[in-house]
Amino acid sequence: MIAIIDYGLGNLGSIKNMLKKIGAQSSITRDHADIENASKLILPGVGAFDNGVQNLRDFGLVDLLNRKVLQDKTSILGICLGMQLMTKSSQEGILPGFGWFDAQTIRFNLGGSAKKYTVPHMGWEFVIPVKESKLWTGMYANPRFYFVHSYYIKCNQPSDTLITTNYSHDFVSGFEKDNIIGVQFHPEKSHKYGMMLLKNFMEKY
């Protein structure tokens, strides 16, 4: 069973529906027993960084997720804000993230490019894989995913970077380390590309 972590933020129903299409059983939950027993985890999220951290704290999920991910080595996929919460910190707030990656969440500063590039960044973009990953098994050619975000990830360890995307400049749109994966885009809104990515997460991790 895949546990979709419900901490009050995110496209939970859309993720569950996409998982159902690929034959994956999932549960939208914040129940500690459900999360303890889950074979895989998805940490979604839409909204502000500090709100996400505070909600996770209020529901008593921080220590539980740290144990499941770091000690039990349960595979987890972070989506959008869920990915950002895996970093150490965000320019959007003052609370610390999980710190599972040596990375920070940075606001787009487009300067003179503002007429062409707007914030939030919204729409379909190509992504470029920069290292091998089971997540990319059988992926369609020229993969494109749907983005909605005002902040992006800066990895301090280049080996953590999984994929990049260009929006005014190249940024990390996915990272992976051991059992922990994060993507900045929304696979649940990305049609066949997102479906393949979630299928690989379900079957190969």
C-alpha positions in Angstrom: 0.0 0.0 0.0 1.2 3.5 -0.9 0.5 6.1 1.7 -0.2 9.6 0.3 0.6 11.8 3.2 -2.2 14.1 4.1 -0.9 17.1 6.0 -3.5 19.5 4.7 -1.8 20.6 1.5 -1.7 19.1 -2.0 -3.5 17.5 -4.9 -4.3 14.3 -2.9 -7.3 13.1 -4.9 -5.5 13.7 -8.3 -2.5 11.6 -7.1 -4.7 8.8 -5.9 -6.7 8.8 -9.2 -3.5 8.6 -11.2 -2.2 5.7 -9.1 -5.5 3.9 -9.5 -5.1 4.1 -13.3 -1.8 2.3 -13.1 -3.2 -0.4 -10.7 -1.6 0.9 -7.5 -3.4 0.7 -4.2 -3.1 3.8 -2.2 -4.5 5.6 0.8 -4.7 9.3 1.6 -3.8 9.4 5.3 -2.2 11.0 8.2 -2.9 8.1 10.5 0.4 7.0 12.0 -0.4 3.3 11.8 -1.2 3.5 8.1 2.1 5.3 7.5 4.0 2.8 9.6 2.6 -0.1 7.6 3.0 1.6 4.1 5.4 0.0 1.6 5.9 3.3 -0.1 5.2 7.0 0.7 4.2 10.0 -1.4 4.7 13.5 0.1 2.7 15.9 -2.1 2.2 19.6 -1.5 0.9 22.9 -2.8 1.4 26.1 -0.9 3.9 27.8 1.4 7.0 26.1 2.9 6.4 27.1 6.5 2.8 26.1 6.4 3.9 22.7 5.2 6.5 22.3 8.0 4.1 23.5 10.7 1.3 21.2 9.5 3.6 18.2 9.5 4.7 19.1 13.1 1.1 19.6 14.2 0.1 16.2 13.0 3.1 14.6 14.6 4.5 13.4 11.3 8.1 14.8 11.3 9.6 12.2 13.6 7.6 9.4 12.0 8.7 10.3 8.5 12.3 10.7 9.5 12.2 7.2 11.0 10.4 5.6 8.0 12.7 7.3 5.5 16.1 7.4 7.2 16.0 4.2 9.4 13.5 1.9 7.7 14.6 3.1 4.2 11.0 3.2 2.9 10.9 4.7 -0.6 9.4 8.2 -0.7 8.5 10.5 -3.6 8.1 14.2 -2.9 6.0 16.3 -5.3 6.3 20.1 -5.7 6.2 21.5 -2.1 6.8 17.9 -1.0 10.2 18.0 -2.8 11.0 21.4 -1.3 10.3 20.2 2.2 13.1 17.6 1.7 15.7 20.4 1.5 17.3 22.1 4.5 15.5 25.4 4.2 13.6 27.8 1.9 13.8 31.5 1.2 10.0 31.4 1.5 10.1 30.9 5.3 12.1 30.5 8.4 11.4 26.9 9.5 13.8 24.1 8.7 12.9 21.4 6.2 13.7 17.7 6.7 17.2 18.2 5.4 17.3 14.8 3.7 19.2 16.6 0.9 22.0 19.1 1.2 20.0 21.6 -0.7 18.0 24.9 -0.4 14.8 26.1 -1.9 15.3 29.4 -3.7 12.9 31.9 -5.2 13.1 32.6 -8.9 14.8 36.0 -9.4 14.4 36.7 -13.1 15.6 40.3 -13.2 15.7 41.6 -16.7 14.0 38.5 -18.0 10.7 39.4 -16.3 8.9 40.3 -19.5 9.4 36.8 -20.9 9.5 34.7 -17.7 6.9 35.2 -15.1 6.6 33.9 -11.5 5.0 31.6 -10.7 6.4 29.4 -13.4 3.4 27.6 -14.8 3.1 25.2 -17.7 4.6 22.3 -19.6 8.4 22.0 -19.8 10.9 19.4 -21.1 13.2 17.8 -18.5 16.7 16.6 -19.0 17.9 13.5 -17.1 21.5 13.9 -15.8 22.0 10.5 -14.2 20.6 7.0 -14.5 17.6 6.1 -12.5 15.0 3.4 -12.2 12.4 6.2 -12.2 13.2 6.8 -15.9 12.8 3.2 -17.1 10.9 3.1 -20.4 10.1 6.8 -20.3 8.7 8.3 -23.5 11.0 10.3 -25.7 11.2 14.0 -25.0 9.4 13.9 -21.6 7.4 16.9 -20.6 5.9 17.6 -17.3 3.5 20.2 -15.8 5.0 22.8 -13.4 3.4 25.3 -11.0 6.0 26.9 -8.7 7.7 30.1 -7.6 10.7 28.5 -5.9 13.3 26.0 -7.2 15.9 23.7 -5.7 19.6 24.3 -5.5 21.6 21.2 -4.7 25.0 21.5 -3.0 25.8 17.9 -3.9 25.8 17.6 -7.8 25.4 13.8 -7.4 22.0 14.2 -5.9 20.6 15.9 -9.1 18.4 13.6 -11.1 16.9 15.9 -13.8 17.1 19.6 -14.7 14.8 22.0 -16.5 15.4 25.4 -18.0 13.3 28.4 -17.2 15.4 31.4 -17.7 18.2 29.3 -16.3 18.8 25.6 -15.6 17.4 24.4 -12.2 17.1 21.1 -10.4 13.6 19.7 -11.2 14.3 16.3 -9.6 16.7 14.8 -7.2 17.3 11.3 -5.9 19.4 9.7 -3.2 19.0 6.1 -2.1 15.3 5.7 -1.3 14.4 9.4 -1.5 13.2 11.0 -4.6 11.7 14.5 -5.3 10.3 16.1 -8.4 9.3 19.8 -8.7 6.6 19.1 -11.3 3.2 17.4 -10.9 3.3 13.9 -12.3 -0.4 13.6 -11.5 -1.1 16.4 -14.0 1.4 15.2 -16.6 -0.6 12.6 -18.6 1.4 9.7 -20.0 4.8 11.0 -18.7 3.5 11.3 -15.2 1.8 8.0 -15.4 5.0 6.3 -16.4 7.0 8.0 -13.7 4.5 6.9 -11.0 4.4 3.4 -12.5 8.2 3.1 -12.1 8.0 4.4 -8.6 5.4 1.9 -7.7 7.1 -1.1 -9.4 10.8 -0.5 -9.1 11.4 1.0 -5.6 
